[in-house]
Amino acid sequence: MDFSSKLLENAVYEVSQLPGIGKRTALRLVLHLLKQPEQRTENLSTSLVDLRGKIQFCENCHNISDTTMCEICANPKRDSALVCVVEDIRDVMAIENTGQFRGKYHVLGGKISPMEGIGPQNLKIGTLVDKVRKGVIKELIFALSSTMEGDTTNFYIFRQIEGLEVKTSTIARGIAVGDELEYADEVTLGRSILNRVPFEGSLRQD
């Protein structure tokens, strides 16, 4: 792709580094920005710089937050004894959109995947186990995607807390095997949480 401007080429290259964005799409987006008022481009660049420089992670659940404690964890109406274990912020957003869950979350930051070099030590599993040991959590809901990596992560955590005074459950299989939570419709996901099953039972069924 030939460019008449090095500035244009650099902008297209940077935008094309985003997932799912090829160079042709990047070019359309950059040319679109050039047609917009300059203030709109400045607002976009400022928001991205602020995102990188000011974003925090909740000290309790590791969710993305503007403060040291996210709004969910700081909400006294949420049930601290009920914790939903998810992969990342997209899953928190998907579950919150159902309006069916009133507990809190624990964001792992990924799933165990030897093929990608991701082991338990790379995830926020240790802090989850520590919270269970303190006895505050009465039930853990495993809400990772029903993939081999998700099931492996669920089982690893289950083994780490085995013998501790905590109930473990997993979302019902209304979510198809291999599906990611963020793509599930709100009704299906909401029912999967409400109709969750004991984790040990899910192991026997598999």
Phi, psi and chi 1 to 4 in degrees:
 res  aa     phi    psi   chi1   chi2   chi3   chi4
   1 MET       -  119.5 -172.2  177.6  -68.8      -
   2 ASP   -90.5  135.7  -65.3  -33.2      -      -
   3 PHE  -116.6  142.5  -65.7   91.2      -      -
   4 SER   -85.8   -8.0   59.5      -      -      -
   5 SER  -140.7  133.3  163.5      -      -      -
   6 LYS   -68.4  -33.7 -169.2   65.9  177.1  177.5
   7 LEU   -63.5  -42.4  -66.0  173.7      -      -
   8 LEU   -64.6  -43.6  176.8   63.2      -      -
   9 GLU   -60.8  -43.5 -178.9  178.6    0.6      -
  10 ASN   -64.1  -41.8  -70.2  -18.9      -      -
  11 ALA   -65.2  -43.2      -      -      -      -
  12 VAL   -63.4  -40.9  168.9      -      -      -
  13 TYR   -61.2  -46.1  172.1   78.3      -      -
  14 GLU   -65.1  -42.7  -66.3  -60.0  -24.9      -
  15 VAL   -65.9  -35.4  173.6      -      -      -
  16 SER   -70.4  -10.2   69.0      -      -      -
  17 GLN   -77.6  -12.4  -59.9  -53.0  -62.9      -
  18 LEU   -71.9  146.0  -64.0  171.4      -      -
  19 PRO   -62.2  134.3   21.1  -32.5      -      -
  20 GLY    80.3    4.6      -      -      -      -
  21 ILE  -111.5  113.0  -56.5  -66.4      -      -
  22 GLY   -86.4  177.8      -      -      -      -
  23 LYS   -67.8  -33.9  -78.0 -161.3  171.7 -177.3
  24 ARG   -68.4  -42.3  -68.8 -172.8 -178.0  -81.2
  25 THR   -65.5  -40.5  -59.5      -      -      -
  26 ALA   -60.8  -40.8      -      -      -      -
  27 LEU   -62.7  -42.9  177.1   59.0      -      -
  28 ARG   -61.6  -41.5  -74.4 -160.8  -59.4  -88.8
  29 LEU   -66.7  -42.7  -67.5  172.8      -      -
  30 VAL   -66.2  -42.8  170.6      -      -      -
  31 LEU   -65.1  -33.7  -67.9  177.6      -      -
  32 HIS   -63.0  -44.6  172.1   75.4      -      -
  33 LEU   -61.5  -35.6  -74.9  173.5      -      -
  34 LEU   -65.3  -25.8  -77.2  176.3      -      -
  35 LYS   -84.6  -14.7  -65.2  177.0 -178.0  178.1
  36 GLN   -84.1  161.0  -58.4  -56.1  -55.4      -
  37 PRO   -56.2  144.3  -24.6   34.5      -      -
  38 GLU   -56.9  -34.2 -173.9  174.4  -17.6      -
  39 GLN   -61.6  -35.1 -174.3   61.4   48.2      -
  40 ARG   -65.8  -40.1 -179.6  164.8  -63.8  179.4
  41 THR   -66.0  -40.0  -55.8      -      -      -
  42 GLU   -64.3  -39.4  -69.5  179.6    0.7      -
  43 ASN   -62.5  -40.9  -69.1  -17.2      -      -
  44 LEU   -63.3  -48.0  173.1   61.3      -      -
  45 SER   -65.6  -38.1   60.3      -      -      -
  46 THR   -65.4  -42.3  -61.4      -      -      -
  47 SER   -64.0  -36.7   66.5      -      -      -
  48 LEU   -70.2  -40.1  -67.7  175.1      -      -
  49 VAL   -65.3  -42.3  170.3      -      -      -
  50 ASP   -63.8  -39.2  -74.0  -14.2      -      -
  51 LEU   -57.9  -47.7  174.9   69.8      -      -
  52 ARG   -71.6  -35.3  -71.0  -63.3  -61.3  165.6
  53 GLY   -89.1  -24.8      -      -      -      -
  54 LYS  -116.7  -14.0  -60.9  179.2 -179.2  178.8
  55 ILE   -63.2  143.5 -158.5   72.2      -      -
  56 GLN  -126.3  169.7  -60.2 -171.9   53.9      -
  57 PHE  -119.1  130.8  -68.4   91.2      -      -
  58 CYS   -53.6  129.7  176.6      -      -      -
  59 GLU   -69.9  -14.0   60.2 -174.8   15.9      -
  60 ASN   -98.2  -47.6 -178.0   56.5      -      -
  61 CYS  -115.1   -8.7   72.8      -      -      -
  62 HIS    73.3   15.6  -49.9  -64.8      -      -
  63 ASN   -74.0  153.5 -170.0   13.0      -      -
  64 ILE   -66.6  137.4  -71.6  176.2      -      -
  65 SER  -152.5  161.0  174.7      -      -      -
  66 ASP   -87.2  -15.3  -68.5  -17.3      -      -
  67 THR  -130.4  176.0   56.9      -      -      -
  68 THR   -67.7  -22.8   55.3      -      -      -
  69 MET  -124.3  122.6 -177.3   78.4   72.8      -
  70 CYS   -69.2  164.6   73.3      -      -      -
  71 GLU   -62.8  -33.4  -68.3 -177.6   -3.0      -
  72 ILE   -68.5  -47.5  -64.4  173.4      -      -
  73 CYS   -67.7  -30.1  -73.2      -      -      -
  74 ALA   -81.7   -9.6      -      -      -      -
  75 ASN   -80.1  113.5 -172.6  -15.4      -      -
  76 PRO   -67.5  -13.8   25.2  -34.2      -      -
  77 LYS   -83.3  -11.1  -64.5 -177.9  179.4  180.0
  78 ARG   -83.0  145.2  -55.8  -66.1  -69.2 -121.9
  79 ASP   -83.6  107.3 -174.4   -1.9      -      -
  80 SER   -70.4  -16.8  -61.2      -      -      -
  81 ALA   -83.2  -11.0      -      -      -      -
  82 LEU  -115.5  114.0 -178.8   62.3      -      -
  83 VAL  -124.0  129.3  173.0      -      -      -
  84 CYS  -100.5  122.9 -172.3      -      -      -
  85 VAL   -92.2  120.1 -178.6      -      -      -
  86 VAL  -129.4  168.1  -62.4      -      -      -
  87 GLU   -77.8  -52.2 -179.8 -179.2  -10.4      -
  88 ASP  -152.2 -173.8   60.6   29.2      -      -
  89 ILE   -59.7  -32.0  174.6   62.9      -      -
  90 ARG   -63.1  -34.6  -67.0  170.8  -63.2 -179.6
  91 ASP   -71.9  -37.6  -59.7  -32.7      -      -
  92 VAL   -59.5  -45.8  173.4      -      -      -
  93 MET   -63.3  -41.6  -65.9  171.4   66.9      -
  94 ALA   -63.4  -44.2      -      -      -      -
  95 ILE   -70.1  -39.8  -64.9  173.1      -      -
  96 GLU   -61.9  -34.2  -76.9  -62.9  -73.1      -
  97 ASN   -66.5  -19.3  -74.9  -23.3      -      -
  98 THR   -75.6  -27.0   69.5      -      -      -
  99 GLY    69.8   13.8      -      -      -      -
 100 GLN  -102.8   -8.4  -61.4  -65.8  -33.2      -
 101 PHE  -115.7  126.3 -176.8   66.4      -      -
 102 ARG  -117.6   15.0  -61.0  -52.3  -59.3  165.2
 103 GLY   -90.9 -153.8      -      -      -      -
 104 LYS  -121.8 -179.4  -64.4 -173.7  177.5 -179.5
 105 TYR  -124.1  164.0  -62.0   89.7      -      -
 106 HIS  -137.7  116.0 -173.9   91.0      -      -
 107 VAL   -94.8  117.1 -179.2      -      -      -
 108 LEU   -75.7  -31.0  -64.1  175.7      -      -
 109 GLY    87.4   16.6      -      -      -      -
 110 GLY   147.7 -168.9      -      -      -      -
 111 LYS  -132.5  153.0  -65.3  172.4  -69.5 -168.0
 112 ILE   -63.1  124.4  -65.0  174.0      -      -
 113 SER  -149.3   91.7  177.4      -      -      -
 114 PRO   -55.1  -34.4  -26.2   36.0      -      -
 115 MET   -62.8  -30.1  -67.0  -67.8  -69.8      -
 116 GLU  -100.7    5.4  -62.5  179.6    9.9      -
 117 GLY    74.2   22.9      -      -      -      -
 118 ILE  -103.5  113.5  -57.9  174.8      -      -
 119 GLY  -110.4  176.8      -      -      -      -
 120 PRO   -55.0  -33.5  -23.9   34.5      -      -
 121 GLN   -68.8  -16.3   70.5  -79.8    1.2      -
 122 ASN   -89.8   -5.3  -57.2  117.8      -      -
 123 LEU  -113.5  168.2  -54.4  176.1      -      -
 124 LYS   -86.9   53.6  -56.8  -63.5 -175.1 -178.2
 125 ILE   -86.6  -39.0  -65.9  177.1      -      -
 126 GLY   -57.8  -43.3      -      -      -      -
 127 THR   -69.3  -30.1   52.1      -      -      -
 128 LEU   -67.0  -46.5  174.8   61.8      -      -
 129 VAL   -61.1  -39.7  174.9      -      -      -
 130 ASP   -61.1  -41.3  -72.1  -17.8      -      -
 131 LYS   -65.6  -37.8  -76.1 -168.3  -77.1 -170.4
 132 VAL   -65.8  -41.3  173.2      -      -      -
 133 ARG   -63.9  -28.3  -75.2  176.1  176.6  159.0
 134 LYS   -73.2  -13.5  -69.9  177.1 -178.9  176.8
 135 GLY    84.7    6.3      -      -      -      -
 136 VAL   -77.2  -36.2  176.7      -      -      -
 137 ILE   -83.6  128.0  -59.0  175.1      -      -
 138 LYS  -101.3  -27.0  -58.5  -55.9  179.2 -175.7
 139 GLU  -145.5  133.8 -179.6 -178.2   -5.5      -
 140 LEU  -107.0  129.1  -81.9 -176.1      -      -
 141 ILE  -106.8  115.3  -56.4  173.7      -      -
 142 PHE   -79.9  117.4  -65.8  122.7      -      -
 143 ALA  -125.5   37.0      -      -      -      -
 144 LEU   -82.3  159.5  -58.6 -176.6      -      -
 145 SER   -62.2  149.3   57.1      -      -      -
 146 SER   -84.6   59.5   50.3      -      -      -
 147 THR  -110.2  173.5   58.9      -      -      -
 148 MET   -60.3  -40.1 -178.4  179.2  -65.9      -
 149 GLU   -67.2  -40.5  -68.2   81.2    6.8      -
 150 GLY   -65.0  -45.0      -      -      -      -
 151 ASP   -64.8  -38.0  -70.3  -16.6      -      -
 152 THR   -63.0  -42.9  -62.7      -      -      -
 153 THR   -65.7  -44.5  -52.9      -      -      -
 154 ASN   -56.4  -47.7  -73.7  -19.8      -      -
 155 PHE   -66.7  -38.2 -174.9   68.6      -      -
 156 TYR   -61.8  -47.2  178.9   85.9      -      -
 157 ILE   -62.9  -42.4  -63.4  172.5      -      -
 158 PHE   -56.9  -42.7  175.9   72.3      -      -
 159 ARG   -68.6  -32.5  -68.1  -58.8  -60.2  -90.4
 160 GLN   -69.0  -29.0  -65.1  -59.4  -57.1      -
 161 ILE  -108.0    5.2   61.6  175.8      -      -
 162 GLU   -58.9  132.2 -157.8  168.2   12.0      -
 163 GLY    94.5  -12.7      -      -      -      -
 164 LEU   -86.5  158.3  -61.3  177.2      -      -
 165 GLU   -79.7   77.1  -66.5  -65.6  -36.1      -
 166 VAL  -151.7  138.8   62.8      -      -      -
 167 LYS   -85.6  139.7  176.8 -177.7  177.1 -178.3
 168 THR  -120.3  136.6   55.0      -      -      -
 169 SER  -141.3  167.8   58.7      -      -      -
 170 THR  -134.8  150.4 -176.1      -      -      -
 171 ILE   -61.4  145.0   56.3  176.4      -      -
 172 ALA   -62.6  155.8      -      -      -      -
 173 ARG   -79.7   37.4  -66.1  -65.0 -175.0  173.3
 174 GLY   -70.9  -19.7      -      -      -      -
 175 ILE   -88.2  123.5  -53.4  -61.0      -      -
 176 ALA   -63.0  148.5      -      -      -      -
 177 VAL   -58.6  130.3  173.7      -      -      -
 178 GLY    93.5  -11.3      -      -      -      -
 179 ASP   -78.7  147.6  -79.7   -0.6      -      -
 180 GLU   -92.9  144.8  -60.4  -69.7  -14.4      -
 181 LEU   -60.7  -35.8  -65.3 -169.9      -      -
 182 GLU   -64.1  -20.1   62.3  176.0  -53.3      -
 183 TYR   -97.9   -3.8  -60.5  121.8      -      -
 184 ALA   -77.3  143.7      -      -      -      -
 185 ASP   -70.9  156.1   67.1   89.2      -      -
 186 GLU   -63.2  -37.3  -64.8  174.0    8.4      -
 187 VAL   -66.5  -46.9  173.4      -      -      -
 188 THR   -62.6  -44.9  -60.3      -      -      -
 189 LEU   -65.6  -41.2 -178.1   54.1      -      -
 190 GLY   -61.5  -43.4      -      -      -      -
 191 ARG   -66.9  -35.2  -73.1  175.1  178.4  170.0
 192 SER   -64.5  -32.6  -65.9      -      -      -
 193 ILE   -75.7  -45.8  -66.1  170.7      -      -
 194 LEU   -65.6  -34.1  -67.9  176.5      -      -
 195 ASN   -99.9   29.6  -61.4  -36.3      -      -
 196 ARG   -58.8  155.6   58.5 -171.9 -178.6  -87.5
 197 VAL  -122.6  156.3  -61.8      -      -      -
 198 PRO   -57.0  138.8  -24.4   34.5      -      -
 199 PHE   -64.3  -38.1 -178.0   69.5      -      -
 200 GLU   -60.3  -37.2  -63.0   91.7  -31.3      -
 201 GLY   -65.1  -36.2      -      -      -      -
 202 SER   -68.4  -29.8   70.1      -      -      -
 203 LEU   -69.4  -40.3  -71.5  176.6      -      -
 204 ARG   -67.7  -34.9  -73.9 -166.2  -67.0  -89.9
 205 GLN   -68.8  -33.9  -68.9  169.4    6.0      -
 206 ASP   -72.0      -  -65.8  -20.6      -      -
